[in-house]
Amino acid sequence: MTTPNELRLLPWSGPGDKPCYLSTDDPYSYMSRLADNIEANQLGTASELLEEASEALDNQDTSPDEMRCLVKALTGALRDVYRVATSRGRLLATSDPRECAY
């Protein structure tokens, strides 16, 4: 049986916002590559939102409604980035350091 530390936390959630996991030893499998691409998109979105937030904070004309919308988007992005960090942290914790390609 596979232990939870051997599973990859995927960058999306299932019904009821429950975590989804992938069990594979193949980092090039379709699902692994799909997860990698979604994580990259999520990180890119977070970066864009961070820049947008900085600009909105510097702009005195940003309305409260615009800020509320931005905070909602940032909250979702932070949730995604946290999931990516958790997933990658687990992958690092279970990997063999001798297998690192430097």
Backbone as CSV, one residue per row, in Angstrom:
resi,resn,N_x,N_y,N_z,CA_x,CA_y,CA_z,C_x,C_y,C_z
1,MET,0.839,-1.186,0.000,0.000,0.000,0.000,0.884,1.250,0.000
2,THR,0.475,2.262,-0.728,1.212,3.515,-0.817,0.866,4.395,0.374
3,THR,1.891,4.971,0.997,1.642,5.857,2.128,1.372,7.268,1.618
4,PRO,0.706,8.116,2.433,0.414,9.475,1.986,1.662,10.269,1.614
5,ASN,2.812,9.975,2.213,4.039,10.698,1.878,4.562,10.335,0.496
6,GLU,4.108,9.219,-0.065,4.551,8.810,-1.386,3.622,9.337,-2.483
7,LEU,2.523,9.945,-2.089,1.556,10.464,-3.044,1.867,11.921,-3.364
8,ARG,1.569,12.316,-4.578,1.747,13.714,-4.968,0.426,14.444,-4.781
9,LEU,0.465,15.517,-4.026,-0.702,16.369,-3.877,-0.891,17.128,-5.178
10,LEU,-2.051,16.977,-5.779,-2.307,17.629,-7.062,-2.755,19.074,-6.860
11,PRO,-2.550,19.916,-7.868,-2.850,21.341,-7.718,-4.333,21.689,-7.879
12,TRP,-5.198,20.743,-7.696,-6.634,20.997,-7.720,-7.265,20.168,-6.623
13,SER,-8.482,20.514,-6.271,-9.160,19.770,-5.218,-10.359,19.048,-5.806
14,GLY,-10.841,18.095,-5.040,-11.990,17.315,-5.458,-13.269,17.856,-4.842
15,PRO,-14.328,17.072,-4.919,-15.599,17.489,-4.329,-15.435,17.831,-2.848
16,GLY,-16.107,18.868,-2.433,-16.011,19.286,-1.041,-14.659,19.873,-0.695
17,ASP,-13.918,20.313,-1.711,-12.581,20.898,-1.536,-11.597,19.927,-0.885
18,LYS,-11.824,18.636,-1.095,-10.912,17.620,-0.555,-9.700,17.507,-1.462
19,PRO,-8.517,17.241,-0.878,-7.303,17.138,-1.688,-7.343,15.924,-2.619
20,CYS,-6.698,16.071,-3.764,-6.540,14.978,-4.722,-5.061,14.603,-4.761
21,TYR,-4.806,13.309,-4.874,-3.437,12.819,-4.876,-3.190,11.967,-6.113
22,LEU,-1.932,11.900,-6.515,-1.507,11.073,-7.640,-0.487,10.067,-7.144
23,SER,-0.691,8.830,-7.513,0.251,7.776,-7.163,0.937,7.303,-8.442
24,THR,2.177,7.731,-8.626,2.962,7.291,-9.775,4.437,7.517,-9.491
25,ASP,5.256,6.672,-10.050,6.701,6.850,-9.957,7.248,7.526,-11.208
26,ASP,6.359,7.815,-12.163,6.781,8.367,-13.448,6.525,9.874,-13.496
27,PRO,7.580,10.696,-13.363,7.385,12.143,-13.409,7.001,12.651,-14.800
28,TYR,7.036,11.776,-15.801,6.698,12.161,-17.170,5.353,11.595,-17.609
29,SER,4.605,11.027,-16.677,3.286,10.507,-17.025,2.368,11.668,-17.400
30,TYR,1.291,11.354,-18.079,0.351,12.386,-18.500,-0.127,13.209,-17.305
31,MET,-0.527,12.549,-16.231,-1.059,13.267,-15.062,0.021,14.091,-14.373
32,SER,1.242,13.588,-14.311,2.340,14.360,-13.719,2.612,15.619,-14.515
33,ARG,2.649,15.491,-15.828,2.891,16.654,-16.683,1.734,17.639,-16.614
34,LEU,0.509,17.124,-16.551,-0.659,17.992,-16.413,-0.580,18.780,-15.108
35,ALA,-0.246,18.098,-14.023,-0.109,18.769,-12.728,1.004,19.815,-12.779
36,ASP,2.128,19.484,-13.401,3.236,20.438,-13.533,2.791,21.697,-14.287
37,ASN,2.056,21.500,-15.381,1.594,22.636,-16.190,0.592,23.499,-15.424
38,ILE,-0.302,22.865,-14.698,-1.285,23.627,-13.923,-0.583,24.396,-12.806
39,GLU,0.389,23.755,-12.144,1.146,24.459,-11.112,1.864,25.675,-11.698
40,ALA,2.459,25.524,-12.861,3.157,26.646,-13.504,2.180,27.779,-13.807
41,ASN,0.989,27.433,-14.286,-0.026,28.451,-14.559,-0.474,29.146,-13.277
42,GLN,-0.653,28.369,-12.219,-1.074,28.952,-10.947,-0.018,29.906,-10.404
43,LEU,1.253,29.526,-10.492,2.323,30.392,-10.021,2.418,31.659,-10.877
44,GLY,2.210,31.523,-12.175,2.224,32.681,-13.061,1.083,33.646,-12.745
45,THR,-0.088,33.099,-12.498,-1.232,33.927,-12.126,-0.966,34.657,-10.821
46,ALA,-0.391,33.965,-9.844,-0.075,34.595,-8.563,0.911,35.741,-8.759
47,SER,1.889,35.554,-9.608,2.868,36.601,-9.874,2.202,37.828,-10.502
48,GLU,1.317,37.595,-11.463,0.602,38.700,-12.106,-0.286,39.436,-11.108
49,LEU,-0.967,38.696,-10.241,-1.832,39.322,-9.239,-1.025,40.124,-8.230
50,LEU,0.138,39.636,-7.887,1.006,40.367,-6.963,1.400,41.717,-7.555
51,GLU,1.745,41.711,-8.819,2.095,42.965,-9.497,0.883,43.899,-9.548
52,GLU,-0.274,43.339,-9.873,-1.501,44.130,-9.936,-1.839,44.720,-8.562
53,ALA,-1.634,43.941,-7.505,-1.903,44.428,-6.149,-0.975,45.573,-5.785
54,SER,0.283,45.459,-6.148,1.241,46.544,-5.867,0.814,47.830,-6.557
55,GLU,0.387,47.707,-7.807,-0.067,48.881,-8.551,-1.332,49.464,-7.930
56,ALA,-2.254,48.608,-7.527,-3.509,49.083,-6.923,-3.250,49.792,-5.604
57,LEU,-2.306,49.311,-4.829,-1.981,49.960,-3.557,-1.348,51.335,-3.768
58,ASP,-0.604,51.481,-4.850,0.041,52.759,-5.159,-0.935,53.766,-5.785
59,ASN,-2.055,53.261,-6.289,-3.027,54.110,-6.984,-4.096,54.596,-5.995
60,GLN,-4.124,55.903,-5.755,-5.096,56.492,-4.830,-6.533,56.375,-5.346
61,ASP,-6.693,56.157,-6.643,-8.031,56.101,-7.241,-8.639,54.700,-7.239
62,THR,-7.939,53.713,-6.702,-8.482,52.350,-6.652,-9.676,52.337,-5.699
63,SER,-10.805,51.884,-6.216,-12.037,51.895,-5.411,-12.058,50.715,-4.437
64,PRO,-12.852,50.826,-3.381,-12.993,49.702,-2.446,-13.501,48.428,-3.136
65,ASP,-14.386,48.570,-4.109,-14.882,47.397,-4.832,-13.768,46.723,-5.635
66,GLU,-12.911,47.540,-6.254,-11.776,46.989,-6.996,-10.816,46.269,-6.047
67,MET,-10.578,46.869,-4.890,-9.692,46.235,-3.903,-10.290,44.929,-3.388
68,ARG,-11.588,44.919,-3.141,-12.259,43.707,-2.661,-12.135,42.584,-3.688
69,CYS,-12.318,42.928,-4.953,-12.188,41.937,-6.033,-10.750,41.418,-6.111
70,LEU,-9.798,42.322,-5.972,-8.393,41.949,-6.013,-8.021,41.046,-4.832
71,VAL,-8.522,41.381,-3.652,-8.243,40.563,-2.468,-8.831,39.158,-2.644
72,LYS,-10.006,39.069,-3.237,-10.615,37.756,-3.489,-9.738,36.940,-4.441
73,ALA,-9.250,37.580,-5.507,-8.371,36.881,-6.463,-7.054,36.489,-5.800
74,LEU,-6.501,37.377,-4.983,-5.257,37.072,-4.278,-5.431,35.913,-3.301
75,THR,-6.580,35.855,-2.652,-6.850,34.757,-1.721,-6.843,33.411,-2.451
76,GLY,-7.484,33.373,-3.615,-7.474,32.144,-4.407,-6.082,31.781,-4.873
77,ALA,-5.326,32.781,-5.305,-3.955,32.542,-5.766,-3.077,32.062,-4.618
78,LEU,-3.246,32.655,-3.442,-2.458,32.227,-2.285,-2.792,30.785,-1.915
79,ARG,-4.053,30.418,-2.014,-4.459,29.035,-1.747,-3.762,28.087,-2.733
80,ASP,-3.728,28.470,-4.007,-3.069,27.645,-5.024,-1.567,27.529,-4.767
81,VAL,-0.923,28.653,-4.467,0.523,28.656,-4.226,0.853,27.826,-2.986
82,TYR,0.026,27.926,-1.972,0.237,27.126,-0.759,0.147,25.633,-1.084
83,ARG,-0.819,25.248,-1.915,-0.955,23.841,-2.315,0.272,23.388,-3.105
84,VAL,0.765,24.230,-4.010,1.965,23.894,-4.789,3.161,23.716,-3.845
85,ALA,3.325,24.647,-2.902,4.451,24.562,-1.968,4.351,23.310,-1.109
86,THR,3.153,22.988,-0.662,2.957,21.777,0.144,3.299,20.539,-0.673
87,SER,2.818,20.499,-1.909,3.086,19.355,-2.777,4.578,19.199,-3.044
88,ARG,5.234,20.280,-3.387,6.673,20.210,-3.693,7.484,19.895,-2.452
89,GLY,7.043,20.383,-1.304,7.719,20.045,-0.046,7.638,18.563,0.246
90,ARG,6.490,17.982,-0.016,6.338,16.534,0.185,7.206,15.758,-0.781
91,LEU,7.257,16.230,-2.031,8.095,15.546,-3.024,9.562,15.586,-2.613
92,LEU,10.010,16.732,-2.107,11.400,16.847,-1.665,11.669,15.955,-0.460
93,ALA,10.708,15.880,0.444,10.889,15.089,1.659,10.974,13.593,1.360
94,THR,10.330,13.149,0.285,10.324,11.717,-0.016,11.353,11.326,-1.062
95,SER,12.012,12.326,-1.679,12.984,11.987,-2.719,14.323,11.625,-2.100
96,ASP,15.075,10.864,-2.844,16.414,10.455,-2.430,17.394,11.537,-2.862
97,PRO,18.094,12.201,-1.925,18.993,13.290,-2.307,20.097,12.844,-3.258
98,ARG,20.402,11.558,-3.286,21.437,11.064,-4.207,20.954,11.081,-5.644
99,GLU,19.617,11.213,-5.851,19.067,11.207,-7.206,19.011,12.604,-7.825
100,CYS,19.376,13.632,-7.076,19.340,15.001,-7.599,20.357,15.158,-8.720
101,ALA,19.926,15.786,-9.790,20.825,16.042,-10.907,21.271,17.493,-10.839
102,TYR,22.495,17.721,-10.435,23.015,19.089,-10.319,23.804,19.448,-11.534
